[in-house]
Amino acid sequence: RLKCQPTVREAKGFSPAQLAPAHEIVISGGLGAIGCAYACHMHDQTQGPLKLHLLGRSGRSFAFKAEELTHVCINKCDAGSSEELRPVGSREIDELLHAAGVLADMAIKNHSSVSIRRVVAAKVDSYYNMEHHFYGAKLVRVIQCSSIAALAGSSGQSNYSAANACLDSIAVSNRQRGNSQSSIQWGAWANTGMASARVLQKVDSMGLGVVTPEQGTMALE
């Protein structure tokens, strides 16, 4: 299991500027919307040395200016693959944000082992692979990006709901062992994330509202 040091982020008045020197963060799904938003936020707010490892299957660009790339290491890799994860440093990191995920929406009667495994692998298998890879790192905290679908369900997303519910249970189990680990059941993010325009309209009609990138990054902080 990942062993986390007691968190300092839960202290009253904590801010990124109070992080210890050489703060090092690994973000799975780091080239996606939520991972990128958090990386930009921490880059702007953290004082002192900072190194960001952004993991993503696409390897596509993200919203950093070219002159700021010295603080960032982009890893084109699937976090669920031990072979692809091997080049990522495993001993110096002190924070892990697991924001990876994929969708394969369809009616439950149309699901197959392939459509279920694909979604579960991105959430659960990737987490367990990183847990093994980063074993021994002096982690301050681990954050998992879950979904409100795990709590309330979502049409066509039985596989996604189950995968995120599994993440939630992992976080609860690890917290009971004394680790600083959280699983956040996100709703839809406005203008970013995996929610389509149709989903955003549905969420709005239900009166749930959406999460702005500013609200999301502050919650992660």
C-alpha positions as CSV (number, residue, x, y, z in Angstrom):
1,R,0.0,0.0,0.0
2,L,1.0,3.6,-0.5
3,K,2.4,5.0,2.7
4,C,1.6,8.7,3.2
5,Q,3.1,11.1,5.7
6,P,0.6,12.9,7.9
7,T,-0.8,15.7,5.7
8,V,0.1,19.3,6.4
9,R,-2.5,20.6,3.9
10,E,-5.3,20.0,6.5
11,A,-3.8,22.6,8.8
12,K,-5.7,25.8,9.2
13,G,-4.6,28.5,6.8
14,F,-2.5,26.2,4.6
15,S,-1.5,27.4,1.2
16,P,0.7,25.9,-1.6
17,A,3.4,28.5,-0.6
18,Q,3.9,26.6,2.6
19,L,5.0,23.3,0.9
20,A,8.4,22.0,1.7
21,P,11.2,22.8,-0.8
22,A,11.4,20.5,-3.8
23,H,7.7,19.8,-4.0
24,E,7.2,17.1,-6.6
25,I,3.7,16.2,-7.9
26,V,2.7,13.3,-10.2
27,I,-0.7,13.8,-12.0
28,S,-2.2,10.9,-13.9
29,G,-4.5,12.3,-16.6
30,G,-2.2,15.3,-16.4
31,L,-2.7,16.3,-20.0
32,G,-6.5,16.2,-19.6
33,A,-8.7,19.1,-18.4
34,I,-8.7,18.6,-14.7
35,G,-5.1,17.5,-14.4
36,C,-3.9,20.4,-16.5
37,A,-6.0,22.9,-14.5
38,Y,-4.5,21.7,-11.3
39,A,-1.0,21.7,-12.7
40,C,-1.4,25.3,-13.9
41,H,-2.8,26.3,-10.5
42,M,0.1,24.7,-8.5
43,H,2.6,26.2,-10.9
44,D,1.3,29.7,-10.4
45,Q,0.8,29.4,-6.6
46,T,3.7,27.4,-5.3
47,Q,6.8,29.2,-4.2
48,G,10.1,27.4,-4.2
49,P,11.3,24.5,-6.3
50,L,8.4,22.6,-8.0
51,K,8.5,19.6,-10.3
52,L,5.3,18.4,-12.1
53,H,5.1,15.0,-13.7
54,L,2.2,15.0,-16.1
55,L,1.1,11.5,-17.3
56,G,-1.1,11.1,-20.3
57,R,-1.8,8.6,-23.0
58,S,-2.0,11.3,-25.7
59,G,1.1,13.2,-25.0
60,R,-0.6,16.3,-26.4
61,S,0.3,19.8,-25.3
62,F,-1.2,21.7,-22.4
63,A,-1.7,25.3,-21.1
64,F,1.8,26.1,-19.9
65,K,3.9,28.8,-21.6
66,A,7.0,27.6,-23.3
67,E,9.4,29.3,-20.9
68,E,7.8,27.6,-18.0
69,L,8.4,24.0,-19.2
70,T,11.6,23.6,-17.2
71,H,9.3,22.8,-14.2
72,V,7.4,20.2,-16.1
73,C,8.1,16.6,-17.2
74,I,5.5,15.3,-19.7
75,N,5.3,11.5,-19.8
76,K,3.4,10.0,-22.7
77,C,2.3,6.8,-21.0
78,D,-0.6,4.8,-19.7
79,A,-0.5,4.8,-15.9
80,G,-1.9,1.3,-16.0
81,S,1.2,0.0,-17.8
82,S,4.1,-0.9,-15.5
83,E,6.5,-0.7,-18.5
84,E,5.4,2.8,-19.6
85,L,5.4,4.1,-16.0
86,R,8.9,2.9,-15.3
87,P,10.7,6.1,-16.4
88,V,8.7,8.2,-13.9
89,G,10.7,8.8,-10.8
90,S,9.3,6.9,-7.8
91,R,11.1,8.0,-4.7
92,E,11.0,11.8,-4.5
93,I,7.4,12.6,-5.1
94,D,5.3,13.8,-2.2
95,E,1.9,14.2,-3.9
96,L,-0.2,12.1,-6.3
97,L,-3.3,13.3,-8.1
98,H,-5.1,10.5,-10.0
99,A,-7.2,12.2,-12.6
100,A,-7.1,9.7,-15.4
101,G,-10.3,8.3,-16.8
102,V,-12.1,7.2,-20.0
103,L,-15.8,6.8,-20.9
104,A,-17.6,4.1,-22.8
105,D,-21.2,5.0,-22.3
106,M,-24.1,2.7,-23.4
107,A,-27.2,1.1,-22.0
108,I,-26.4,-1.6,-19.5
109,K,-27.7,-4.4,-21.7
110,N,-25.2,-3.4,-24.4
111,H,-22.1,-3.6,-22.1
112,S,-19.5,-6.2,-22.7
113,S,-16.5,-7.3,-20.7
114,V,-14.4,-5.1,-23.0
115,S,-16.4,-1.9,-22.4
116,I,-16.4,-2.5,-18.6
117,R,-12.7,-3.5,-18.4
118,R,-11.6,-0.4,-20.5
119,V,-13.3,2.1,-18.0
120,V,-12.3,0.2,-14.9
121,A,-8.7,-0.1,-16.0
122,A,-8.3,3.6,-16.4
123,K,-9.5,4.2,-12.9
124,V,-8.7,1.2,-10.8
125,D,-5.9,-0.7,-12.5
126,S,-4.0,2.5,-13.1
127,Y,-4.3,3.4,-9.4
128,Y,-3.0,0.0,-8.2
129,N,-0.2,0.1,-10.7
130,M,0.9,3.6,-9.4
131,E,0.5,2.4,-5.8
132,H,3.0,-0.4,-6.6
133,H,5.3,1.9,-8.6
134,F,5.5,4.7,-6.0
135,Y,5.7,2.3,-3.0
136,G,8.2,3.8,-0.5
137,A,7.8,7.4,-1.7
138,K,7.3,9.9,1.1
139,L,3.9,11.0,0.0
140,V,2.2,13.9,1.8
141,R,-1.2,13.0,0.2
142,V,-3.0,11.1,-2.5
143,I,-6.1,12.5,-4.2
144,Q,-8.3,10.5,-6.5
145,C,-10.7,12.1,-8.9
146,S,-14.0,10.1,-8.6
147,S,-17.4,11.1,-9.8
148,I,-20.9,11.9,-8.5
149,A,-21.9,9.0,-10.7
150,A,-20.6,6.7,-8.0
151,L,-23.1,8.1,-5.6
152,A,-26.2,8.9,-7.7
153,G,-25.6,6.9,-10.8
154,S,-25.7,8.3,-14.3
155,S,-27.6,7.2,-17.4
156,G,-25.5,4.9,-19.6
157,Q,-22.6,5.0,-17.2
158,S,-22.9,1.9,-15.1
159,N,-19.3,1.0,-15.8
160,Y,-18.1,4.4,-15.0
161,S,-20.2,4.5,-11.8
162,A,-18.7,1.2,-10.6
163,A,-15.1,2.2,-11.4
164,N,-15.4,5.4,-9.4
165,A,-17.2,3.6,-6.5
166,C,-14.2,1.3,-6.4
167,L,-11.9,4.3,-6.1
168,D,-13.9,5.7,-3.3
169,S,-13.7,2.4,-1.3
170,I,-9.9,2.3,-1.9
171,A,-9.6,5.8,-0.4
172,V,-11.7,4.9,2.6
173,S,-9.7,1.7,3.2
174,N,-6.4,3.6,3.0
175,R,-7.5,6.4,5.3
176,Q,-8.5,3.8,7.9
177,R,-4.8,2.7,7.7
178,G,-3.8,6.2,8.6
179,N,-2.8,7.5,5.1
180,S,-3.8,10.9,3.9
181,Q,-5.9,9.9,0.9
182,S,-9.1,11.4,-0.5
183,S,-11.5,10.6,-3.3
184,I,-13.5,13.5,-4.6
185,Q,-16.8,12.8,-6.2
186,W,-16.8,15.5,-8.8
187,G,-19.8,16.8,-10.6
188,A,-19.5,18.2,-14.1
189,W,-16.9,20.8,-14.7
190,A,-17.9,23.9,-16.7
191,N,-16.2,24.4,-20.1
192,T,-13.8,21.5,-19.4
193,G,-13.6,17.9,-18.4
194,M,-15.4,14.9,-19.9
195,A,-19.0,16.2,-19.6
196,S,-20.6,16.9,-23.0
197,A,-23.0,19.8,-23.7
198,R,-25.9,17.4,-23.3
199,V,-24.7,16.3,-19.9
200,L,-24.1,19.9,-18.8
201,Q,-27.7,20.8,-19.8
202,K,-29.1,17.8,-18.0
203,V,-27.1,18.7,-14.8
204,D,-28.4,22.3,-15.0
205,S,-32.0,21.1,-15.3
206,M,-31.6,19.0,-12.2
207,G,-30.5,22.1,-10.3
208,L,-27.1,20.6,-9.4
209,G,-25.0,23.3,-11.0
210,V,-21.4,22.8,-12.4
211,V,-17.9,23.2,-11.0
212,T,-15.9,26.0,-12.5
213,P,-12.1,25.3,-13.0
214,E,-11.4,28.0,-10.3
215,Q,-13.7,26.2,-7.8
216,G,-12.2,22.8,-8.7
217,T,-8.6,23.8,-8.3
218,M,-9.3,25.6,-5.0
219,A,-11.0,22.4,-3.7
220,L,-8.0,20.3,-4.7
221,E,-5.7,22.7,-2.9
